[in-house]
Amino acid sequence: MQEIGNVTVVGTGTIGASWTCLFLAHGHDVVATDIRPGARPDLFDAVERFWPSLPEAVLALGKRGKLEFSDDLERACQNADFVQENAIERVDAKIELMRRIDAATRPDVVIASSSSAISVTDMQSACAHPERVILGHPFNPPHLVPLVEIAGGEQTAETVLVQAEKFYAGIGKVPVRLNHEIYGHIANRMQAAIFREAIHLLESGVASAEDIDRAVSEGPGARWALMGPFLTYRLAGGEKGMPGFWDMFAGMQEKLWADLGTPMPDKELQIRVSEAVEKSYAGRSTQDLIRERDTRLRQVLAIKARRNEG
C-alpha cells in the first residue's frame, strides 16, 4: 500500500472542511483548494470551529497536520498522496474536474469523490487513469460520523478500492463497500425512504413534524445507532432469528408496505413541508441545533468506542 502523508482536499464547503479537520487530526498534511471567493478564511475558521467537536478518541491522539490553501487546483494536487474531492454536484463539471485532477497527480494516487449521487463511471470517463477514481461518500459531518461508502466505476481497479478502504479505516472511518453502483448509494436511499414516509405522515395529518422527528429519534433511531434494520428485526425474532420475525410479523409488514405513502416533492409539497418544519423548530438557530447535534453525536460515539474496547 502506498504510504499516504499528504492529502489534497478539493472543494472546501461544509463537507470538504469537515474532511480537512479529520485528516489533520490524524496527522496528515492537507493542501486544500477551492475557487469560491473567501474560501480560504472560511476553511480555516471552519476547521477551528469543528476541532473541539472531534471524537474524544481522535483528540486524544494529540496530532495535527499542517494546513495549506491554494486557489490553483494543479498546484494543490502536485504533491498529493490521496485526493478527496467535494465540489459541485453536476455531472459535466465533475467530469472536467476529475480530468484535471487526474492530469495533475501521480498515476498511483487515489482520487475519491464525496459525491452524493453522481456515477463513478461518469466521473472517470475523461481521465487518462480512470482505474484510480472511486466514490468515497461520507455522512455529514465527516469528522464525526464514521460511515464512508466506497464504490468503483466500470474502469476502477480492485486494488484501488482496497487501498482506499485501508486508508479510511486508518483515520477511524467505517468503510462500506457497494458491489455495484446505484443512484444515491446505500445510506441516502435508506434516508430517502424514511423521509418520504415522514412526509406522508405529515401530509396525512397524523402528527406534527416535531413529533414525527421524536418518534424516530426516541424510538428506532436509538437502536439504529447500534445496529441496522436487518439485525434489529433478527433480534425481534428472538431465538428463532429472522425466521421467527417472519412468523410473527410477515403479515404486518405486508400490510404496512402496501400502505406506505408515495408523495412526490413538487413545489407545493415543498412549501407545505418547509412551513411545517420551520414552525416546529422556530426560535432555535441553525448553529445551536448543529452544536447540540454534534455534542450528542460525540457522546454516542464515545459510548460505542468504549463498548468496542471492552
Protein Blocks (a to p, Z undefined) as FASTA:
>chain_A
ZZdfbdcdehjafklmmmmmmmmmnopacddddfbehklmmmmmmmmmmmmmpcfklmmn
opacdddddfbfklmmmmccbdcdfbdcdfklmmmmmmmmmmmpcfklccddfbfkbcfk
lmmmmpfblmlgccddddddfklmmbdcddddfklcfklmmmmmmmmmmnopacdddfbd
cehijmlmmmmmmmmmmmmmmmnomacfklmmmmmmmmmmmmmmmocfklmmmmmnmmnl
mmlmmmmmmmmmmmmmmmpccddfdfklmmmmmmmmmmmmgoiafklmmmmmmmmmmmmm
mmmmmmmmZZ
